[in-house]
Structure formats: structure tokens, C-alpha cells
Amino acid sequence: MRRVVSVWFPTFPTDRLQRVGVLPSAGGPFVTTSHDGRRRVVAAANAVGQGLGIWSGMPLASAQALVPGLGILEAEPEADEAALTQLATWCLRYAPLVAVDAPDGIWIDVTGCTHLAGGEEALLEDLVARFKRAGFTARAAIAGTPGVAHAVARYDGRQMAVIPADRLRDALASLPVQALRLPSEVIDGLHRLGFERIDDLMTAPWAPLVKRFGAVVAWRLAQALGEQFESIRPLTPPDVIEHRLAFAEPLLTAEAFAVVVETLMRSVCGRLEHEALGARLLDLLFERVDNSVQTIRVGMAQPSRDAAHLGRLLRERFEQVDPGEGVEAMRLIATIAEPLPFAQIQALPEGGTTNTQDLAALLDRLINRFGADRVYRVEPVESDVPERTVRCVPASEPPSGKSWPVTLPRPTRLFSPPQPVMVIAPLPDHPPRAFTWRNRRHRIRHADGPERIGGEWWKRDGEMLAVRDYFAVEDEEGQRFWLFRRGDGRHAASGDLRWFLHGVF
């Protein structure tokens, strides 16, 4: 299900000028102006000017008559476009498909990406808050089509809005007809005919409208309602390493995609090698003949420019791609690249230790196939209590360097929770002679212990007097177990003297 975010900056040009110090941070009404061929008009107004009734396209003379002492600056369309492109480039942190919606907006196709930000509402909140901290007033909406997201962000009145996929028509109905991004002469003609809201267009007969205004009204409304697909032209930052291939005939099969990926990968990895970089995030875009774009993304635990490894990661995600009527072009983008110095990775280092690049390649395949939350490693934790000596951390997280040496052997497998057993053992400190676990009796041939472990009173309540006496034992069949008795036999608060099996060697 497609989800698109539209971000609108209602005071974008003046926010930019204020950010670079041209406008004061707290001042009166200001406008930027341009020439429409006949007269000077307002190109944009700051929040104070808009509050006093100044609007974009208003004749400058009318604005000066309305607000005496109005501050006036010449518009800088090239600088505004560059700044808007820079903001759109920053939005690539949310999704790989971002487009500039000139002159004052951004589109972000967040299909399949919203869970990374905690959901759609959390994504919008984070997006608007970050823009606010950067000095830009923003309003944002997320919907199933670019048209509805664009219309709601600009004409709904809310700073943030989430439109469900089945409420597109309801979201548009009460908005003015100019929300459909129609030419100004068409909007003027619709107003003269009495059409003020989009709901009026939805219920009107189409033949007279098409005859009078052409297909633009029906086309825009069909795009907004999702009846006709509307693509956005994704933005690629100028310094990003990418390569695009277009095809004479559309491609439909995974085998054809694999051949193209091999060519794209050689080109991208060659540029990465030339600049001593390694890819941490790759986006592969499939441009379909219906102007829609399918995307797959893979991430790496460490920077890499190994074409064979990166190509294998992408091929494993081909089942997510719907080619539709065919793919007419494919684009590979190294969205995130980090320094990767040249090093010998073919031979084993001195001492024959394992190559870390091989481990990184394995982690990349596991994470991209099963998800980062399902691939983890264990890290030591400073604790004497056995079940608290390790914790699970993401596999791609660098080692913390912590260690907690244990002088006595520990079992390779711990039970969680420890398994209760029936034990025959003389008190107070003698090792057990036999124990019964899962209805099976084990006679003990050798035993070592006790090893006394106390509770962590500085961390947890009620553990000040807790005691465990551990025994490493071996039964007559040669199996080795780790048993403990809860309590020291002298203080009731230290434990109830029950026995447990905590692990096997």
C-alpha cells in the first residue's frame, strides 16, 4: 500500500533569508517580490506578513497599501531552489524516494519505511520538529497518493495529518478546487461556474467540464483518488555515487534483473574504489513503464565495495519487486558511503585469525534476510550472577571492549529459568550423591564445589542475603551438569535449600 508524505513550507523563502541572517529573527512584515511581466507582485511573505493579509501573487502596491512600512526584498529563485533541494536531500534519512515539490514543498514516498520511525504519526512529528529546530515552519500530511498529501498539507489547516487509505475522497471533499494543482485560468473558470470545493467537481457531470477545460481537471482528480498512478521524480544528491541503465525493451524476469545488477554493481563499486569508500546503504530502483518506481534497500554492517557480496544481497530481495508491465530502467544508488581504506583482505592475517570482512558479509546476509531485530550477539556484563553475565545486542553494533573474566569453568548452555531437581546430598556443605531430573535418576561419580555466589544487593531489592552454592558434577555416563542449592543452611533469608539444575557442560 503506497504512502506518500507531502511537506509544505508556507514561509519558505523568508525562513531561508532569516536563517542566513538577511532577515531579523524577530521583526515586522517582510515580503520577497518578483515581476510577472506587467507589475511587481509578492513572491512570498513571512508569517507576520501573512497574518496581516498578504498573500503570494498579490500586487506589491496593494500589499504596501495594506501594510505601511512593509519590508521588501528581491526574490532569489535560484537560491531558494538550491536550499529546497538541500532540504529534500536531508529527507533521504526517512526514505530513498524523495522529490522536490517546487517552489515550497517536498514529497517523500515512505512506502514500507514508516515502521523505521515508529509509525506514520511518529514520522510526521519527528519530521516537523526537526524542521522547526532548523528554523523552517513546516506542515506535513501523509496519504495514499501524492495529490491528496499535497492538498491536505496546504489546505486542510492542520500542521500534521494522517489520511487512511480508504478516506481519500472524504479528505478531498471539503477542500477548495485549487488544491488539485490546476492552472490558474482553469481555477478562475471553475469559480465563475460556481465550483468552489472539490466535492462540487466530484458530483458534477464530466462531459461539459472536459469540453470546456480539457482533460486536466479529470486527470488531476483521478490522480488524487488513486485511479491513475502519479509518480514522483526521485532526487539524487550530486555527490551520491549512482549508475542508471535504460533498456530498449522492458524487463520482466529476475534473471534479467540479475544481469543488470551485475553491470550496475561493477560501475558503482569501481567509483567507490576510486574514492576509497565503501557502501553502507544501497538502493536499487526499478523504473516501470507505467512511471511508477519499485525500490529495494539493503544495508551493510561494515562499509563494503565487494561487488559479488553486494550483488548477492540485492538478488535475495528480488521477490519483493513487482515488475508490472515491465521495467524500462534500473538505477543503483550508494545512498550512504563511508571511508574504506585499501587493505589486504584475501589472505589470513598473521596468526591465522578469522577475517572480519567474512563475518561482516555473513551478518549482512542474515540481517537483510531476517531483519536486524532477529540477528544479535551476546556481550559480557559485569555480574557474578550467571544469568546476568551476558546481554543481547545488535550484531552490527561494534564491540564495547568490556570483559568479565571468570576463573572457574562455566557451562556452555544455561537453562532459563533454572530447572528444579530432586537431590540426595548430606548437609551442610557436602556435594550431591545423586539427582533426579525429568524423571531420570543420575548417580554422581565426581563433583567439584561448592562455589558460593551471593546476590547483587546494590542492584536489586531482597538480594542482600541471597546465596547459591554451585557444584560441577559428572554422572556415571560421563555427562556433566551444573547444580546449585539455594541458601547456606544457616540463615532462612538466604534461601529455601531447594536444588536446581542451571546448565550443562
HELIX and SHEET records of a PDB file:
HELIX    1   1 PHE A   12  ARG A   19  1                                   8    
HELIX    2   2 ALA A   47  GLY A   51  1                                   5    
HELIX    3   3 LEU A   60  LEU A   66  1                                   7    
HELIX    4   4 PRO A   77  TRP A   90  1                                  14    
HELIX    5   5 CYS A   91  ARG A   93  5                                   3    
HELIX    6   6 THR A  114  ALA A  117  5                                   4    
HELIX    7   7 GLU A  120  ARG A  133  1                                  14    
HELIX    8   8 PRO A  146  TYR A  155  1                                  10    
HELIX    9   9 ALA A  165  ARG A  167  5                                   3    
HELIX   10  10 LEU A  168  ALA A  173  1                                   6    
HELIX   11  11 VAL A  177  LEU A  180  5                                   4    
HELIX   12  12 SER A  184  ARG A  192  1                                   9    
HELIX   13  13 ILE A  198  MET A  202  1                                   5    
HELIX   14  14 TRP A  206  PHE A  213  1                                   8    
HELIX   15  15 VAL A  216  ALA A  224  1                                   9    
HELIX   16  16 ALA A  254  HIS A  274  1                                  21    
HELIX   17  17 ALA A  307  ARG A  315  1                                   9    
HELIX   18  18 PHE A  318  GLN A  320  5                                   3    
HELIX   19  19 THR A  356  PHE A  370  1                                  15    
HELIX   20  20 ALA A  372  ARG A  374  5                                   3    
HELIX   21  21 PRO A  386  ARG A  388  5                                   3    
HELIX   22  22 ALA A  492  SER A  494  5                                   3    
SHEET    1   A 5 LEU A  97  ASP A 101  0                                        
SHEET    2   A 5 GLY A 105  ASP A 109 -1                                        
SHEET    3   A 5 VAL A   4  TRP A   8 -1                                        
SHEET    4   A 5 ARG A 139  ALA A 143 -1                                        
SHEET    5   A 5 MET A 160  VAL A 162  1                                        
SHEET    1   B 3 ARG A  40  ALA A  45  0                                        
SHEET    2   B 3 PHE A  30  HIS A  35 -1                                        
SHEET    3   B 3 GLY A  71  GLU A  74  1                                        
SHEET    1   C 4 ILE A 241  LEU A 251  0                                        
SHEET    2   C 4 VAL A 327  PRO A 339 -1                                        
SHEET    3   C 4 LEU A 277  ARG A 288 -1                                        
SHEET    4   C 4 VAL A 293  SER A 304 -1                                        
SHEET    1   D 2 TYR A 376  PRO A 380  0                                        
SHEET    2   D 2 VAL A 390  PRO A 394 -1                                        
SHEET    1   E 7 ARG A 413  ILE A 424  0                                        
SHEET    2   E 7 ALA A 434  TRP A 437 -1                                        
SHEET    3   E 7 ARG A 440  GLY A 454 -1                                        
SHEET    4   E 7 VAL A 467  ASP A 475 -1                                        
SHEET    5   E 7 ARG A 480  ARG A 486 -1                                        
SHEET    6   E 7 TRP A 499  VAL A 504 -1                                        
SHEET    7   E 7 ARG A 413  ILE A 424 -1                                        
END                                                                             
